[in-house]
Amino acid sequence: MEDLIITPHLTIPASELQASFARSGGPGGQNVNKVNSKAVLRWDLAQTQVLFPQTMHRLRALALNRITDEGVLVLSCQVHREQSRNLQACRDMLRGLLLEAMKPVIPRKPTRPSAGSKRRRLQEKKQTGEKKKNRSERWE
């Protein structure tokens, strides 16, 4: 396996990635019972030195359900019929997760609702109340 290039400044060495294969439940008909086409990619986050701490923190938050108790990120793919395509899909998933984790967090600026939005909200509430009131009057 070759190094995984995320950006020009970030590359995950191939020595940190482990790939394994298993039988898939995906497409392939009877071939599924004979061939190990499902790809499983593992990356030990506890041992890696390539990520900044803030990126690591965001990655752990994004991939919370895919990280084991030992700190290993596990990605699997069984969409395709070939091992190589499933492995490439796993690598693409990891690249996407890391690119998402590397995006800077823009804090939300608290704003107040405009006068027009308040007026529209109250008007809508009034219309909904009238509709319900008319509904109950009809049955009396």
The first five atom37 places (N, CA, C, CB, O) and aatype in JSON, in Angstrom:
{
  "aatype": [12, 6, 3, 10, 9, 9, 16, 14, 8, 10, 16, 9, 14, 0, 15, 6, 10, 5, 0, 15, 13, 0, 1, 15, 7, 7, 14, 7, 7, 5, 2, 19, 2, 11, 19, 2, 15, 11, 0, 19, 10, 1, 17, 3, 10, 0, 5, 16, 5, 19, 10, 13, 14, 5, 16, 12, 8, 1, 10, 1, 0, 10, 0, 10, 2, 1, 9, 16, 3, 6, 7, 19, 10, 19, 10, 15, 4, 5, 19, 8, 1, 6, 5, 15, 1, 2, 10, 5, 0, 4, 1, 3, 12, 10, 1, 7, 10, 10, 10, 6, 0, 12, 11, 14, 19, 9, 14, 1, 11, 14, 16, 1, 14, 15, 0, 7, 15, 11, 1, 1, 1, 10, 5, 6, 11, 11, 5, 16, 7, 6, 11, 11, 11, 2, 1, 15, 6, 1, 17, 6],
  "atom_mask": [
    [1, 1, 1, 1, 1],
    [1, 1, 1, 1, 1],
    [1, 1, 1, 1, 1],
    [1, 1, 1, 1, 1],
    [1, 1, 1, 1, 1],
    [1, 1, 1, 1, 1],
    [1, 1, 1, 1, 1],
    [1, 1, 1, 1, 1],
    [1, 1, 1, 1, 1],
    [1, 1, 1, 1, 1],
    [1, 1, 1, 1, 1],
    [1, 1, 1, 1, 1],
    [1, 1, 1, 1, 1],
    [1, 1, 1, 1, 1],
    [1, 1, 1, 1, 1],
    [1, 1, 1, 1, 1],
    [1, 1, 1, 1, 1],
    [1, 1, 1, 1, 1],
    [1, 1, 1, 1, 1],
    [1, 1, 1, 1, 1],
    [1, 1, 1, 1, 1],
    [1, 1, 1, 1, 1],
    [1, 1, 1, 1, 1],
    [1, 1, 1, 1, 1],
    [1, 1, 1, 0, 1],
    [1, 1, 1, 0, 1],
    [1, 1, 1, 1, 1],
    [1, 1, 1, 0, 1],
    [1, 1, 1, 0, 1],
    [1, 1, 1, 1, 1],
    [1, 1, 1, 1, 1],
    [1, 1, 1, 1, 1],
    [1, 1, 1, 1, 1],
    [1, 1, 1, 1, 1],
    [1, 1, 1, 1, 1],
    [1, 1, 1, 1, 1],
    [1, 1, 1, 1, 1],
    [1, 1, 1, 1, 1],
    [1, 1, 1, 1, 1],
    [1, 1, 1, 1, 1],
    [1, 1, 1, 1, 1],
    [1, 1, 1, 1, 1],
    [1, 1, 1, 1, 1],
    [1, 1, 1, 1, 1],
    [1, 1, 1, 1, 1],
    [1, 1, 1, 1, 1],
    [1, 1, 1, 1, 1],
    [1, 1, 1, 1, 1],
    [1, 1, 1, 1, 1],
    [1, 1, 1, 1, 1],
    [1, 1, 1, 1, 1],
    [1, 1, 1, 1, 1],
    [1, 1, 1, 1, 1],
    [1, 1, 1, 1, 1],
    [1, 1, 1, 1, 1],
    [1, 1, 1, 1, 1],
    [1, 1, 1, 1, 1],
    [1, 1, 1, 1, 1],
    [1, 1, 1, 1, 1],
    [1, 1, 1, 1, 1],
    [1, 1, 1, 1, 1],
    [1, 1, 1, 1, 1],
    [1, 1, 1, 1, 1],
    [1, 1, 1, 1, 1],
    [1, 1, 1, 1, 1],
    [1, 1, 1, 1, 1],
    [1, 1, 1, 1, 1],
    [1, 1, 1, 1, 1],
    [1, 1, 1, 1, 1],
    [1, 1, 1, 1, 1],
    [1, 1, 1, 0, 1],
    [1, 1, 1, 1, 1],
    [1, 1, 1, 1, 1],
    [1, 1, 1, 1, 1],
    [1, 1, 1, 1, 1],
    [1, 1, 1, 1, 1],
    [1, 1, 1, 1, 1],
    [1, 1, 1, 1, 1],
    [1, 1, 1, 1, 1],
    [1, 1, 1, 1, 1],
    [1, 1, 1, 1, 1],
    [1, 1, 1, 1, 1],
    [1, 1, 1, 1, 1],
    [1, 1, 1, 1, 1],
    [1, 1, 1, 1, 1],
    [1, 1, 1, 1, 1],
    [1, 1, 1, 1, 1],
    [1, 1, 1, 1, 1],
    [1, 1, 1, 1, 1],
    [1, 1, 1, 1, 1],
    [1, 1, 1, 1, 1],
    [1, 1, 1, 1, 1],
    [1, 1, 1, 1, 1],
    [1, 1, 1, 1, 1],
    [1, 1, 1, 1, 1],
    [1, 1, 1, 0, 1],
    [1, 1, 1, 1, 1],
    [1, 1, 1, 1, 1],
    [1, 1, 1, 1, 1],
    [1, 1, 1, 1, 1],
    [1, 1, 1, 1, 1],
    [1, 1, 1, 1, 1],
    [1, 1, 1, 1, 1],
    [1, 1, 1, 1, 1],
    [1, 1, 1, 1, 1],
    [1, 1, 1, 1, 1],
    [1, 1, 1, 1, 1],
    [1, 1, 1, 1, 1],
    [1, 1, 1, 1, 1],
    [1, 1, 1, 1, 1],
    [1, 1, 1, 1, 1],
    [1, 1, 1, 1, 1],
    [1, 1, 1, 1, 1],
    [1, 1, 1, 1, 1],
    [1, 1, 1, 1, 1],
    [1, 1, 1, 0, 1],
    [1, 1, 1, 1, 1],
    [1, 1, 1, 1, 1],
    [1, 1, 1, 1, 1],
    [1, 1, 1, 1, 1],
    [1, 1, 1, 1, 1],
    [1, 1, 1, 1, 1],
    [1, 1, 1, 1, 1],
    [1, 1, 1, 1, 1],
    [1, 1, 1, 1, 1],
    [1, 1, 1, 1, 1],
    [1, 1, 1, 1, 1],
    [1, 1, 1, 1, 1],
    [1, 1, 1, 0, 1],
    [1, 1, 1, 1, 1],
    [1, 1, 1, 1, 1],
    [1, 1, 1, 1, 1],
    [1, 1, 1, 1, 1],
    [1, 1, 1, 1, 1],
    [1, 1, 1, 1, 1],
    [1, 1, 1, 1, 1],
    [1, 1, 1, 1, 1],
    [1, 1, 1, 1, 1],
    [1, 1, 1, 1, 1],
    [1, 1, 1, 1, 1]
  ],
  "atom_positions": [
    [[0.86, -1.17, 0.0], [0.0, 0.0, 0.0], [0.9, 1.23, 0.0], [-0.97, 0.0, 1.23], [1.99, 1.22, 0.57]],
    [[0.43, 2.29, -0.65], [1.21, 3.51, -0.74], [0.71, 4.55, 0.25], [1.17, 4.06, -2.15], [-0.38, 4.43, 0.8]],
    [[1.54, 5.6, 0.45], [1.18, 6.69, 1.36], [-0.11, 7.35, 0.88], [2.32, 7.74, 1.44], [-0.4, 7.39, -0.32]],
    [[-0.89, 7.85, 1.84], [-2.15, 8.51, 1.52], [-1.93, 10.02, 1.6], [-3.29, 8.06, 2.48], [-1.7, 10.56, 2.68]],
    [[-2.0, 10.69, 0.46], [-1.78, 12.13, 0.4], [-3.12, 12.83, 0.6], [-1.12, 12.55, -0.96], [-4.05, 12.66, -0.19]],
    [[-3.21, 13.61, 1.66], [-4.44, 14.35, 1.98], [-4.36, 15.74, 1.37], [-4.66, 14.43, 3.52], [-5.24, 16.14, 0.6]],
    [[-3.33, 16.47, 1.7], [-3.04, 17.79, 1.14], [-1.55, 17.81, 0.83], [-3.46, 18.96, 2.13], [-0.83, 16.88, 1.19]],
    [[-1.05, 18.86, 0.17], [0.39, 18.93, -0.07], [1.22, 18.94, 1.22], [0.72, 20.15, -0.87], [2.4, 18.59, 1.2]],
    [[0.6, 19.33, 2.34], [1.32, 19.42, 3.61], [1.03, 18.25, 4.54], [0.96, 20.7, 4.3], [1.69, 18.12, 5.57]],
    [[0.07, 17.4, 4.2], [-0.31, 16.29, 5.08], [-0.35, 14.99, 4.29], [-1.67, 16.56, 5.76], [-1.11, 14.85, 3.34]],
    [[0.47, 14.04, 4.72], [0.51, 12.72, 4.11], [0.54, 11.69, 5.24], [1.74, 12.56, 3.16], [1.31, 11.81, 6.19]],
    [[-0.31, 10.67, 5.12], [-0.31, 9.58, 6.1], [0.6, 8.49, 5.54], [-1.76, 9.03, 6.38], [0.35, 7.97, 4.46]],
    [[1.65, 8.13, 6.29], [2.55, 7.09, 5.8], [1.82, 5.74, 5.7], [3.77, 6.96, 6.71], [0.95, 5.43, 6.51]],
    [[2.19, 4.96, 4.71], [1.57, 3.65, 4.51], [1.81, 2.74, 5.71], [2.11, 2.99, 3.23], [1.02, 1.83, 5.97]],
    [[2.89, 2.97, 6.43], [3.2, 2.13, 7.59], [2.18, 2.3, 8.71], [4.59, 2.45, 8.12], [2.05, 1.42, 9.56]],
    [[1.44, 3.42, 8.73], [0.44, 3.65, 9.78], [-0.93, 3.07, 9.41], [0.3, 5.14, 10.05], [-1.79, 2.95, 10.28]],
    [[-1.13, 2.71, 8.15], [-2.42, 2.18, 7.7], [-2.35, 0.67, 7.58], [-2.82, 2.81, 6.34], [-1.36, 0.11, 7.1]],
    [[-3.41, 0.0, 8.02], [-3.5, -1.46, 7.9], [-4.79, -1.78, 7.14], [-3.49, -2.16, 9.31], [-5.87, -1.31, 7.49]],
    [[-4.64, -2.59, 6.11], [-5.81, -3.0, 5.32], [-6.01, -4.49, 5.5], [-5.63, -2.64, 3.82], [-5.06, -5.27, 5.51]],
    [[-7.27, -4.88, 5.63], [-7.63, -6.29, 5.66], [-8.9, -6.47, 4.85], [-7.83, -6.81, 7.14], [-9.59, -5.5, 4.52]],
    [[-9.19, -7.71, 4.53], [-10.34, -8.0, 3.67], [-11.17, -9.1, 4.29], [-9.88, -8.4, 2.25], [-10.64, -9.98, 4.97]],
    [[-12.48, -9.05, 4.05], [-13.41, -10.03, 4.6], [-14.49, -10.31, 3.57], [-14.03, -9.54, 5.94], [-14.58, -9.62, 2.54]],
    [[-15.3, -11.29, 3.84], [-16.4, -11.59, 2.93], [-17.45, -10.49, 3.02], [-17.02, -12.96, 3.23], [-17.77, -10.0, 4.1]],
    [[-17.96, -10.14, 1.88], [-18.86, -9.01, 1.78], [-20.3, -9.47, 1.64], [-18.48, -8.12, 0.62], [-20.57, -10.58, 1.16]],
    [[-21.21, -8.61, 2.05], [-22.63, -8.87, 1.83], [-23.17, -8.04, 0.69], [0.0, 0.0, 0.0], [-24.37, -8.04, 0.45]],
    [[-22.29, -7.34, 0.0], [-22.7, -6.44, -1.06], [-22.95, -7.15, -2.37], [0.0, 0.0, 0.0], [-23.19, -8.36, -2.39]],
    [[-22.92, -6.42, -3.49], [-23.22, -7.0, -4.79], [-22.19, -8.06, -5.18], [-23.26, -5.91, -5.85], [-21.04, -8.02, -4.75]],
    [[-22.63, -9.0, -5.98], [-21.7, -10.02, -6.45], [-22.34, -11.39, -6.6], [0.0, 0.0, 0.0], [-21.7, -12.3, -7.12]],
    [[-23.58, -11.56, -6.17], [-24.26, -12.84, -6.33], [-23.56, -13.96, -5.58], [0.0, 0.0, 0.0], [-23.17, -13.77, -4.42]],
    [[-23.41, -15.09, -6.2], [-22.78, -16.24, -5.56], [-21.3, -15.99, -5.31], [-22.96, -17.48, -6.41], [-20.69, -16.63, -4.46]],
    [[-20.73, -15.05, -6.06], [-19.31, -14.72, -5.89], [-19.02, -14.21, -4.48], [-18.88, -13.68, -6.92], [-17.91, -14.37, -3.98]],
    [[-20.02, -13.6, -3.84], [-19.85, -13.03, -2.49], [-19.43, -14.12, -1.51], [-21.15, -12.36, -2.02], [-18.66, -13.85, -0.59]],
    [[-19.93, -15.33, -1.69], [-19.64, -16.41, -0.75], [-18.23, -16.96, -0.9], [-20.64, -17.53, -0.94], [-17.77, -17.71, -0.04]],
    [[-17.53, -16.6, -1.96], [-16.22, -17.18, -2.23], [-15.07, -16.19, -2.1], [-16.21, -17.77, -3.59], [-13.94, -16.6, -1.84]],
    [[-15.34, -14.91, -2.28], [-14.27, -13.92, -2.39], [-14.34, -12.92, -1.24], [-14.35, -13.18, -3.75], [-15.42, -12.48, -0.85]],
    [[-13.18, -12.58, -0.7], [-13.1, -11.56, 0.34], [-12.97, -10.19, -0.31], [-11.91, -11.83, 1.31], [-11.86, -9.71, -0.54]],
    [[-14.11, -9.57, -0.61], [-14.06, -8.29, -1.32], [-14.29, -7.09, -0.42], [-15.09, -8.29, -2.42], [-14.0, -5.96, -0.82]],
    [[-14.78, -7.28, 0.78], [-14.99, -6.16, 1.71], [-13.64, -5.69, 2.23], [-15.93, -6.58, 2.89], [-12.83, -6.5, 2.68]],
    [[-13.39, -4.39, 2.16], [-12.13, -3.82, 2.62], [-12.34, -3.14, 3.97], [-11.56, -2.82, 1.58], [-13.33, -2.44, 4.18]],
    [[-11.38, -3.36, 4.87], [-11.39, -2.73, 6.19], [-10.06, -2.03, 6.36], [-11.63, -3.78, 7.34], [-9.0, -2.65, 6.28]],
    [[-10.11, -0.71, 6.58], [-8.91, 0.11, 6.73], [-8.83, 0.56, 8.18], [-8.91, 1.33, 5.74], [-9.79, 1.11, 8.72]],
    [[-7.67, 0.34, 8.79], [-7.46, 0.72, 10.2], [-6.31, 1.72, 10.29], [-7.17, -0.53, 11.08], [-5.29, 1.59, 9.61]],
    [[-6.51, 2.73, 11.16], [-5.47, 3.73, 11.39], [-5.43, 4.01, 12.88], [-5.74, 5.05, 10.57], [-6.42, 4.45, 13.47]],
    [[-4.28, 3.75, 13.49], [-4.11, 3.93, 14.93], [-3.88, 5.41, 15.23], [-2.93, 3.07, 15.47], [-2.78, 5.93, 15.04]],
    [[-4.92, 6.07, 15.71], [-4.83, 7.51, 15.99], [-3.96, 7.8, 17.21], [-6.22, 8.09, 16.21], [-3.37, 8.87, 17.32]],
    [[-3.87, 6.84, 18.13], [-3.08, 7.05, 19.34], [-1.59, 7.09, 19.03], [-3.38, 5.95, 20.36], [-0.83, 7.72, 19.76]],
    [[-1.15, 6.44, 17.96], [0.27, 6.36, 17.63], [0.71, 7.35, 16.56], [0.59, 4.98, 17.17], [1.91, 7.55, 16.38]],
    [[-0.21, 7.98, 15.87], [0.18, 8.84, 14.75], [0.76, 10.16, 15.24], [-1.02, 9.11, 13.84], [0.38, 10.68, 16.29]],
    [[1.68, 10.69, 14.44], [2.31, 11.97, 14.75], [2.06, 13.0, 13.65], [3.81, 11.78, 14.96], [2.64, 14.08, 13.69]],
    [[1.22, 12.68, 12.68], [1.07, 13.56, 11.52], [-0.01, 14.62, 11.68], [0.78, 12.73, 10.32], [-0.07, 15.54, 10.87]],
    [[-0.87, 14.52, 12.7], [-1.98, 15.47, 12.85], [-1.71, 16.47, 13.97], [-3.27, 14.72, 13.12], [-1.1, 16.15, 14.99]],
    [[-2.2, 17.68, 13.76], [-2.18, 18.68, 14.82], [-3.23, 18.3, 15.87], [-2.45, 20.12, 14.26], [-4.21, 17.63, 15.54]],
    [[-3.02, 18.71, 17.12], [-3.98, 18.33, 18.18], [-5.42, 18.78, 17.9], [-3.54, 18.92, 19.49], [-6.36, 18.02, 18.16]],
    [[-5.61, 20.0, 17.36], [-6.98, 20.47, 17.1], [-7.62, 19.66, 15.97], [-6.98, 21.96, 16.74], [-8.83, 19.41, 16.01]],
    [[-6.84, 19.24, 14.97], [-7.36, 18.41, 13.9], [-7.73, 17.04, 14.45], [-6.34, 18.27, 12.75], [-8.76, 16.48, 14.09]],
    [[-6.89, 16.5, 15.33], [-7.16, 15.2, 15.95], [-8.45, 15.26, 16.77], [-5.98, 14.77, 16.85], [-9.26, 14.33, 16.74]],
    [[-8.63, 16.35, 17.5], [-9.83, 16.51, 18.32], [-11.08, 16.54, 17.45], [-9.74, 17.8, 19.18], [-12.08, 15.89, 17.76]],
    [[-11.04, 17.3, 16.34], [-12.19, 17.37, 15.44], [-12.44, 16.04, 14.75], [-11.98, 18.46, 14.39], [-13.59, 15.65, 14.54]],
    [[-11.37, 15.33, 14.4], [-11.52, 14.02, 13.76], [-12.19, 13.05, 14.71], [-10.16, 13.47, 13.31], [-13.07, 12.28, 14.31]],
    [[-11.79, 13.06, 15.96], [-12.43, 12.17, 16.96], [-13.91, 12.5, 17.12], [-11.7, 12.29, 18.32], [-14.73, 11.61, 17.32]],
    [[-14.26, 13.78, 17.04], [-15.66, 14.17, 17.16], [-16.45, 13.75, 15.92], [-15.78, 15.69, 17.37], [-17.59, 13.31, 16.03]],
    [[-15.84, 13.89, 14.74], [-16.53, 13.53, 13.49], [-16.73, 12.02, 13.35], [-15.75, 14.06, 12.29], [-17.78, 11.57, 12.88]],
    [[-15.72, 11.25, 13.75], [-15.75, 9.8, 13.54], [-15.92, 9.05, 14.86], [-14.47, 9.34, 12.84], [-15.32, 7.99, 15.06]],
    [[-16.71, 9.59, 15.74], [-16.86, 9.03, 17.08], [-17.25, 7.55, 17.06], [-17.9, 9.8, 17.84], [-16.68, 6.76, 17.82]],
    [[-18.19, 7.17, 16.22], [-18.67, 5.79, 16.2], [-17.72, 4.84, 15.46], [-20.04, 5.73, 15.56], [-17.91, 3.63, 15.5]],
    [[-16.73, 5.37, 14.79], [-15.79, 4.54, 14.02], [-14.46, 4.36, 14.73], [-15.56, 5.14, 12.66], [-13.55, 3.75, 14.17]],
    [[-14.33, 4.87, 15.94], [-13.08, 4.76, 16.69], [-13.28, 3.77, 17.82], [-12.62, 6.15, 17.24], [-14.23, 3.87, 18.6]],
    [[-12.37, 2.8, 17.92], [-12.46, 1.78, 18.97], [-11.98, 2.36, 20.3], [-11.63, 0.54, 18.59], [-11.47, 3.48, 20.36]],
    [[-12.15, 1.58, 21.36], [-11.7, 2.02, 22.68], [-10.18, 2.19, 22.74], [-12.15, 1.02, 23.75], [-9.67, 2.96, 23.55]],
    [[-9.46, 1.46, 21.87], [-8.0, 1.55, 21.83], [-7.52, 2.74, 21.02], [-7.42, 0.27, 21.26], [-6.32, 3.0, 20.98]],
    [[-8.42, 3.48, 20.38], [-8.05, 4.66, 19.6], [-7.73, 4.35, 18.15], [0.0, 0.0, 0.0], [-6.98, 5.09, 17.51]],
    [[-8.29, 3.28, 17.62], [-8.06, 2.91, 16.22], [-9.28, 3.29, 15.4], [-7.75, 1.38, 16.08], [-10.41, 2.89, 15.71]],
    [[-9.06, 4.07, 14.35], [-10.13, 4.45, 13.43], [-10.32, 3.3, 12.44], [-9.8, 5.79, 12.68], [-9.37, 2.88, 11.79]],
    [[-11.55, 2.79, 12.34], [-11.86, 1.66, 11.47], [-12.88, 2.09, 10.43], [-12.39, 0.45, 12.3], [-13.99, 2.51, 10.77]],
    [[-12.49, 1.99, 9.16], [-13.38, 2.3, 8.05], [-13.54, 1.05, 7.2], [-12.83, 3.5, 7.2], [-12.56, 0.35, 6.92]],
    [[-14.76, 0.77, 6.78], [-14.98, -0.41, 5.93], [-15.86, -0.02, 4.75], [-15.63, -1.56, 6.74], [-16.67, 0.91, 4.82]],
    [[-15.67, -0.76, 3.66], [-16.45, -0.52, 2.46], [-16.69, -1.85, 1.76], [-15.74, 0.48, 1.51], [-15.77, -2.65, 1.59]],
    [[-17.94, -2.08, 1.36], [-18.29, -3.3, 0.63], [-19.23, -2.99, -0.53], [-18.93, -4.32, 1.58], [-20.06, -3.82, -0.9]],
    [[-19.08, -1.8, -1.09], [-19.96, -1.34, -2.16], [-19.63, -2.01, -3.49], [-19.87, 0.17, -2.29], [-20.52, -2.37, -4.26]],
    [[-18.35, -2.18, -3.75], [-17.9, -2.68, -5.05], [-17.63, -4.19, -4.99], [-16.64, -1.93, -5.51], [-17.59, -4.79, -3.91]],
    [[-17.43, -4.79, -6.15], [-17.17, -6.23, -6.23], [-15.69, -6.56, -6.14], [-17.73, -6.78, -7.51], [-15.33, -7.72, -5.98]],
    [[-14.82, -5.55, -6.23], [-13.39, -5.8, -6.22], [-12.75, -5.24, -4.95], [-12.73, -5.19, -7.46], [-13.14, -4.18, -4.44]],
    [[-11.76, -5.98, -4.44], [-11.03, -5.53, -3.26], [-10.4, -4.16, -3.49], [-9.94, -6.55, -2.89], [-10.51, -3.28, -2.64]],
    [[-9.76, -3.99, -4.62], [-9.01, -2.75, -4.87], [-9.93, -1.53, -4.87], [-8.27, -2.84, -6.21], [-9.57, -0.48, -4.34]],
    [[-11.11, -1.67, -5.46], [-12.05, -0.54, -5.48], [-12.6, -0.25, -4.09], [-13.2, -0.81, -6.47], [-12.79, 0.91, -3.74]],
    [[-12.87, -1.29, -3.3], [-13.34, -1.09, -1.93], [-12.26, -0.46, -1.07], [-13.79, -2.42, -1.32], [-12.55, 0.4, -0.24]],
    [[-11.0, -0.88, -1.26], [-9.91, -0.29, -0.52], [-9.74, 1.19, -0.89], [-8.6, -1.06, -0.77], [-9.52, 2.03, -0.03]],
    [[-9.86, 1.49, -2.18], [-9.76, 2.88, -2.61], [-10.91, 3.71, -2.04], [-9.76, 2.97, -4.16], [-10.72, 4.87, -1.68]],
    [[-12.1, 3.12, -1.94], [-13.24, 3.83, -1.34], [-12.97, 4.12, 0.13], [-14.53, 2.99, -1.5], [-13.33, 5.19, 0.63]],
    [[-12.35, 3.17, 0.85], [-11.99, 3.41, 2.25], [-10.98, 4.54, 2.36], [-11.42, 2.12, 2.89], [-11.1, 5.41, 3.23]],
    [[-10.0, 4.54, 1.49], [-8.99, 5.6, 1.51], [-9.63, 6.96, 1.2], [-7.87, 5.3, 0.49], [-9.26, 7.97, 1.79]],
    [[-10.58, 6.98, 0.28], [-11.3, 8.22, -0.04], [-12.13, 8.69, 1.15], [-12.2, 8.02, -1.27], [-12.22, 9.89, 1.41]],
    [[-12.76, 7.74, 1.87], [-13.53, 8.11, 3.08], [-12.61, 8.75, 4.11], [-14.23, 6.87, 3.68], [-12.97, 9.76, 4.71]],
    [[-11.43, 8.15, 4.31], [-10.48, 8.7, 5.28], [-10.02, 10.09, 4.86], [-9.27, 7.76, 5.44], [-9.92, 10.99, 5.68]],
    [[-9.74, 10.25, 3.57], [-9.33, 11.56, 3.06], [-10.44, 12.6, 3.31], [-9.0, 11.47, 1.54], [-10.16, 13.72, 3.73]],
    [[-11.69, 12.22, 3.04], [-12.81, 13.13, 3.26], [-12.98, 13.5, 4.72], [0.0, 0.0, 0.0], [-13.24, 14.66, 5.04]],
    [[-12.84, 12.51, 5.61], [-12.94, 12.79, 7.05], [-11.86, 13.77, 7.49], [-12.84, 11.48, 7.86], [-12.12, 14.71, 8.23]],
    [[-10.64, 13.54, 7.02], [-9.54, 14.42, 7.42], [-9.7, 15.83, 6.86], [-8.22, 13.83, 6.97], [-9.41, 16.81, 7.54]],
    [[-10.16, 15.93, 5.62], [-10.38, 17.26, 5.05], [-11.46, 18.01, 5.82], [-10.76, 17.16, 3.56], [-11.36, 19.22, 6.03]],
    [[-12.49, 17.29, 6.24], [-13.56, 17.91, 7.04], [-13.02, 18.33, 8.41], [-14.74, 16.93, 7.22], [-13.37, 19.39, 8.91]],
    [[-12.17, 17.5, 9.0], [-11.61, 17.8, 10.33], [-10.63, 18.97, 10.26], [-10.91, 16.57, 10.92], [-10.43, 19.66, 11.25]],
    [[-10.04, 19.2, 9.1], [-9.05, 20.27, 8.97], [-9.69, 21.64, 8.72], [-8.09, 19.95, 7.85], [-9.02, 22.66, 8.82]],
    [[-10.98, 21.65, 8.39], [-11.65, 22.93, 8.16], [-11.7, 23.72, 9.47], [-13.08, 22.72, 7.6], [-12.01, 23.15, 10.52]],
    [[-11.41, 25.01, 9.42], [-11.48, 25.8, 10.65], [-12.92, 25.95, 11.12], [-10.84, 27.18, 10.43], [-13.85, 26.08, 10.31]],
    [[-13.1, 25.94, 12.42], [-14.43, 26.11, 12.99], [-14.73, 27.6, 13.08], [-14.53, 25.44, 14.4], [-14.0, 28.35, 13.72]],
    [[-15.79, 28.01, 12.43], [-16.19, 29.42, 12.46], [-17.25, 29.58, 13.53], [-16.72, 29.91, 11.05], [-18.35, 29.02, 13.4]],
    [[-16.95, 30.32, 14.6], [-17.94, 30.46, 15.67], [-19.17, 31.23, 15.19], [-17.32, 31.16, 16.88], [-19.05, 32.19, 14.42]],
    [[-20.31, 30.81, 15.64], [-21.56, 31.45, 15.26], [-21.68, 32.78, 15.98], [-22.77, 30.54, 15.57], [-21.44, 32.87, 17.18]],
    [[-22.06, 33.8, 15.24], [-22.28, 35.11, 15.83], [-23.76, 35.19, 16.21], [-21.88, 36.27, 14.84], [-24.63, 35.05, 15.35]],
    [[-24.04, 35.41, 17.48], [-25.44, 35.48, 17.87], [-26.12, 36.71, 17.26], [-25.57, 35.52, 19.4], [-25.58, 37.82, 17.3]],
    [[-27.28, 36.5, 16.7], [-28.03, 37.6, 16.09], [-29.44, 37.62, 16.66], [-28.07, 37.45, 14.54], [-29.91, 36.65, 17.25]],
    [[-30.1, 38.75, 16.46], [-31.48, 38.87, 16.91], [-32.4, 38.77, 15.71], [-31.71, 40.21, 17.66], [-32.03, 39.16, 14.6]],
    [[-33.6, 38.24, 15.92], [-34.54, 38.19, 14.8], [-34.96, 39.6, 14.4], [-35.79, 37.35, 15.17], [-35.1, 40.48, 15.24]],
    [[-35.15, 39.81, 13.1], [-35.55, 41.13, 12.6], [-37.02, 41.39, 12.97], [-35.34, 41.23, 11.06], [-37.76, 40.47, 13.32]],
    [[-37.41, 42.63, 12.87], [-38.8, 43.01, 13.18], [-39.75, 42.31, 12.22], [-38.99, 44.55, 13.1], [-40.82, 41.86, 12.62]],
    [[-39.35, 42.22, 10.94], [-40.2, 41.57, 9.94], [-40.39, 40.08, 10.24], [0.0, 0.0, 0.0], [-41.49, 39.55, 10.08]],
    [[-39.31, 39.41, 10.67], [-39.44, 37.97, 10.96], [-40.31, 37.75, 12.2], [-38.05, 37.33, 11.17], [-41.04, 36.76, 12.27]],
    [[-40.23, 38.65, 13.17], [-41.1, 38.55, 14.35], [-42.57, 38.71, 13.93], [-40.73, 39.62, 15.42], [-43.44, 37.97, 14.37]],
    [[-42.81, 39.71, 13.08], [-44.17, 39.98, 12.63], [-44.72, 38.78, 11.85], [-44.2, 41.25, 11.76], [-45.86, 38.38, 12.07]],
    [[-43.91, 38.22, 10.95], [-44.36, 37.05, 10.17], [-44.63, 35.85, 11.07], [-43.31, 36.68, 9.11], [-45.6, 35.12, 10.85]],
    [[-43.78, 35.64, 12.07], [-43.98, 34.5, 12.98], [-45.29, 34.66, 13.76], [-42.79, 34.38, 13.97], [-46.06, 33.7, 13.89]],
    [[-45.54, 35.86, 14.27], [-46.77, 36.08, 15.03], [-48.0, 35.97, 14.13], [-46.74, 37.45, 15.7], [-49.04, 35.46, 14.57]],
    [[-47.89, 36.44, 12.89], [-49.01, 36.33, 11.95], [-49.3, 34.86, 11.65], [-48.69, 37.1, 10.64], [-50.47, 34.46, 11.59]],
    [[-48.26, 34.07, 11.47], [-48.45, 32.64, 11.2], [-49.08, 31.94, 12.39], [-47.1, 31.98, 10.84], [-49.94, 31.07, 12.23]],
    [[-48.64, 32.32, 13.6], [-49.23, 31.73, 14.8], [-50.72, 32.07, 14.89], [-48.5, 32.21, 16.07], [-51.54, 31.23, 15.26]],
    [[-51.05, 33.31, 14.55], [-52.44, 33.75, 14.61], [-53.28, 32.97, 13.6], [-52.55, 35.28, 14.34], [-54.39, 32.55, 13.91]],
    [[-52.75, 32.78, 12.38], [-53.47, 32.02, 11.36], [-53.68, 30.57, 11.78], [-52.73, 32.08, 10.03], [-54.75, 30.0, 11.56]],
    [[-52.67, 29.98, 12.37], [-52.79, 28.59, 12.83], [-53.84, 28.48, 13.93], [-51.43, 28.07, 13.33], [-54.64, 27.55, 13.95]],
    [[-53.82, 29.45, 14.85], [-54.82, 29.45, 15.92], [-56.23, 29.6, 15.39], [0.0, 0.0, 0.0], [-57.15, 28.93, 15.85]],
    [[-56.41, 30.5, 14.41], [-57.72, 30.69, 13.8], [-58.19, 29.41, 13.1], [-57.68, 31.84, 12.79], [-59.36, 29.05, 13.18]],
    [[-57.26, 28.75, 12.42], [-57.61, 27.52, 11.72], [-58.11, 26.46, 12.72], [-56.38, 26.98, 10.92], [-59.11, 25.79, 12.47]],
    [[-57.41, 26.33, 13.84], [-57.82, 25.36, 14.85], [-59.14, 25.76, 15.5], [-56.73, 25.2, 15.92], [-59.97, 24.91, 15.8]],
    [[-59.32, 27.07, 15.73], [-60.55, 27.56, 16.33], [-61.74, 27.27, 15.41], [-60.45, 29.06, 16.63], [-62.8, 26.84, 15.87]],
    [[-61.56, 27.51, 14.11], [-62.63, 27.24, 13.15], [-62.94, 25.75, 13.08], [-62.24, 27.76, 11.77], [-64.09, 25.36, 12.87]],
    [[-61.95, 24.94, 13.25], [-62.14, 23.49, 13.22], [-63.07, 23.05, 14.36], [-60.78, 22.77, 13.32], [-63.96, 22.23, 14.16]],
    [[-62.85, 23.61, 15.55], [-63.65, 23.19, 16.72], [-65.04, 23.78, 16.67], [-62.96, 23.6, 18.02], [-65.98, 23.15, 17.16]],
    [[-65.23, 24.97, 16.11], [-66.55, 25.59, 16.04], [-67.48, 24.83, 15.09], [-66.43, 27.04, 15.59], [-68.69, 24.78, 15.31]],
    [[-66.93, 24.25, 14.07], [-67.73, 23.55, 13.08], [-68.45, 22.34, 13.71], [-66.85, 23.1, 11.91], [-69.55, 21.99, 13.28]],
    [[-67.86, 21.74, 14.68], [-68.42, 20.5, 15.27], [-69.33, 20.77, 16.44], [-67.3, 19.59, 15.71], [-69.87, 19.82, 17.01]],
    [[-69.53, 22.01, 16.83], [-70.39, 22.3, 18.01], [-71.85, 22.24, 17.68], [-70.06, 23.66, 18.59], [-72.69, 22.45, 18.55]]
  ]
}
